């Protein structure tokens, strides 16, 4: 469960600064309008439900990130404020690692970075770093620290980004080989490339290639190939990234008879593949994958799963529309 939640949170990680500026000028892509409208409606149901605060905070934080990516900075700020408020509400049960306060804060660091609000992003990052450092769940820690590092790099805090990246890499070496590790290594590569540590990024992607090669189960291969494609794209290896993204799409097609590969997971996976294809400059393939994502998303009916799928759909549309 934790791995699936983490994948949903991080599949659509940092978007380039130029993408956000372009979104502010153009507004949301037309095809994102209706899923965004439905997501907002569902969020009202979620916020008025008896769900624990961590789950409501997660929903608000995810929608905030989607809103900034479609150019609605004002609504993104309001939703970020709602997420922060929910994290302070008393809870009856401990939150799962993937929706814990440290994770919500890390998501908001990226959102405020994309809002061009470095002071708030830095303040939240300082709190998030402490919480993530104390987190016993190493898989979550390994993924969220480099994710947050990308946000810190976006606001010009290279030293902070470097520290978060290093701690994320350390955590990644302490988790077993598999989906969580390859995702973390891909994020570390992207963060290192973002702050200009080219040699370190090349070494990390080499480790990521070895980790990907060790994953042999069908669904695991899809994740591994797509994450590795994103890592290669972050390093500028577009041809290699394009080949890996195509291989990920082919590997996904071979999972159609896998009854254990749930619909919600498929939505997340298709979002990951589409972004990998877009980042590797294969936008026609990305749009084809996006169509499959929309069709798959429409099959979900449970409120929270449907909401998560809609937000993934909106973010994927926005990122594919703008390109790398």
N, C-alpha and C positions, 0 to 999 in steps of 0.2 A: 504493500500500500504506500509506504513512504517513497519508494522508488518511483511509483506512478505519479504521485503528487509532485515530486521534485521535477519530473520530466515536464509536466504541465507548466510549472512555474518558469522553467528555464529554457524551454525549447526556442522561444523567441526572445533571445537575450538582447544585448545592446544594439541599438540602431545607430548608424553614422549620424554625426551632427548635421550634415547637409540634408539628410533625409528629414530631420525634424524641422529645419528651417523651411524646407520646401512644403512640408505638410501645413505649416502655419500660413503660408501664402495661398495654397490651393484649397485647403479644406479637405474633408474626407473624400476618398474615391466613392463614386456613386454606388458601386456594388457593396460598399461597407455600411451604407446608411441603414438599411433594413435590419441586418443582424445586430448592429449597434443599438438600434431602437429597441429590439427585443431583449437584448442583454440588459439594458437600463431598466426595462419593465421587470425582468426577472430579479434584478438586484433588489428592487423594492420588496419583493416577496421574501427574499433571503434576509434582508435587514429587519423585517418584521416577524421573522420566524423565531423558533426557540433554539436555533443553532447556537453552538458555543461561540463566544466572541472571536476566537482565533479564525474560525471559518468565515465569519462575516468580515473580519479585517482582511483576510486573504482575498475575498471577492472584491472588496473596495480597492485594494492595492492593484489587483490585476486590471480592473476596469480603468483605474487612473492611468496606468501605463498605456492602455489601448487608446484612451482619450487624447493623451498628448501626441500619440503617433498619428492620429487622424486630424491633428491641428486644433483641438479644443483645449487650449491651455487653462482657461478659466475653470471649466468643468473638471479637468484633471487635478487642479489644486484643491478644489472642493472635495473631490473623492479621496485624495491623499489625506486630507484633514480627517475625513470620516474613518479612514483606515487606522490612523494614529489613535483616534479616540477609542475605537473598538479594541485596540491592543491594551488599553488601560482598564477595560471593564473586568470585573471579577469573573472568574471561571470556575465551574464546578469540577471539571476534570482537567488534567494537564493536556496541553496542546501537543499533537504530533509534531515531530521535528520539522516537517516540511511546511507547517503553517505556524510555527512558533514566532515569537516577537522578533527574534534576530533575522528570520527569513523575511518577514514583512518589512522590516526596516531596510534590509538590503534591496528589496524591490523598489522601495521608495527613494533610495539613493539614486538609482538609475532614472526614476521618473523626474525627480527634481533636477538632476543633471540635464535631462532633455528639455526641461522647462527653463534652462539657463538660470538657475537659482543656486549658485555655488555655496552660499552661506548655509542655507537649509540642508542642502545635500551633504555638506561636510559635517554639520552637527548630527544629523541622523547617522552618518557613516561611523562616527566615533562611538555612538551607542551600539550600532550593529556589530562593529568589530569586537567589542568586549563580549557581547552575547554569543557571537559565533565562536570566539576563542574558547568559551566555556562549554560549548555544545558537545555532548558525548557522541552524538551521531556524526561519525566522520564523513560519511557520504554526503550528507547535507552541507557540512562545513566545507568540504573540498570543492563543492560546486558553487556555493554562495560567495565565498571569499573572492575568487577571481571574477565572478559576475559583478560584485560590488567594485572591484578594482577598475573595471572598465568605466563605470560611472565616475569614479574618482579621477581617472585619466581625462575624462571629458570635461571636468571642471578645472583641470590644470594642476591637480595635486599628484604629481608624478611620484613623489616619495611615498605617499600614502598608498598609491596604486601598487607600487613595487612591493611594499610590505605585505599588503593583502594578497598579492599574487604569490609571493613566496610562501606565505602560510597556507594558501590553498594548495600549492604544489606539495608541500610537506604532508598535508592531510591526504592528498590523492595517492601518495605512495604507501599510505597505511591502510587503504581499503582493498578488498579482494578484487582481482581482475573481473571485469564485467561492464555492464551498461553505465553504472554510476562512475566508475573510474574513467572510462573513455570520454564521458561527457565532461568530467572535471578537467581532464588533460586537454581537451579541445578548448575549454574556456580559458585555461591557463595560457595556452598558446596564443589565443586571441588577445588576452590581456598583455602578454609580453610583447607581442607585435605592436599593440596600441601605444605602449610607452617607449618603444624603440629598442627593446632588448632583443635584437634579431638573432644573435647567436644562441641565447637561452631558448628562444621560441623554436629555433630549428632543432635543438636538442629535445625539447618537450614533444614536438610533433614526431620525432623519431621514436620516442617512447610510446606515443599514442599509436603509431603504426603497428608496433609490436603488440600492444594491448589489443588492438582491433583484430589482428590476425589470430589471436587466441580465443576469440569469441566465435563459437561454432553453431549455436542454436539459431534457428531461422529468424526469429524476431530480434534476437540480440544482434545478428549480423546487419539488419536494417539500421538499427540505432548506431551501431559502430561505424558503418560506412557513411551515414549522413553526418554524424559528428566529425568524423575525420575529414570529410569534404569541407565542412565549415572551417576547420583548423587550417587546411591547406589554402583555402580562399583568403583567410586572414593574413597569410604569409605572402599572398600574391601569386601563388601557384595555381592559376586559374584552370589550366588544361588538366592538371592532375585532379583538381577539385571537381571539375565537370565530369570527368570519368567516374569518380567515386560517387557523385550524386546520382548519375545514371545507374550505376551498379546498385545503389540503395533503392532506387525506384523499382528496378527489376527484382531485387530481393524481396521488396514489399509485395509485389505481384504474386510471388511464390508462397505467400502466407495466407492466401484467400481461403484455404480450406482449414486453417488453424482456428478451431473453435475457442481456444483459450486466449486468443488475441481479441480482447473486447473492443466494442465500438468506441468507447471513450479513449482507449489507448490508440486506436487507429487514427482518430482525429489528431491527437497530439503528434503521432508519427508522421502523418501526412503534412502537418504544418512544418515539422523539422525538415522533411525532404524538400518541400517547396522553397523554404528559405535557403537551404543548401544549393538548390538549383539556381535560384536568383543570384546568390552571392558568387556563384561560379559563372555568371553571365549566360546562363541557359534559361532565359526568361520564358520562351515558348513552353519548355518542359515544366517550368514552375507554374504557369497558368493552367496547364493540363492537370497537374497535381492538385492545384487549388480547386478545380472543379470537382475532383474526387473527394476532397476534404468537405466541401459544401454538401455533397450528396450524403456522405457518411455522417456528418454533423446532424442532418435532418432526421436521422433515425433515433436520436436520443430524446427521451421524454422526461426523465427525472430532472427536477428543477436545477439542482446544483450542477449536475453533469452537463445539462443543456447550456447553462450559463457559461461554464468553463469552455465548452466547445465553441460557443458564439464569440467569446472574447478571443480565443485562438484564431477563429475565422477572420475577425476584424483585423487583428494584428498582422496576420499573414497577408491579407489583401493589401493592407497599407504598405508593408515592407516590399512585397512583390511589385506593387504599383510604382513605388519610388525607385526601386533598384538599389544596388550596392553603392 
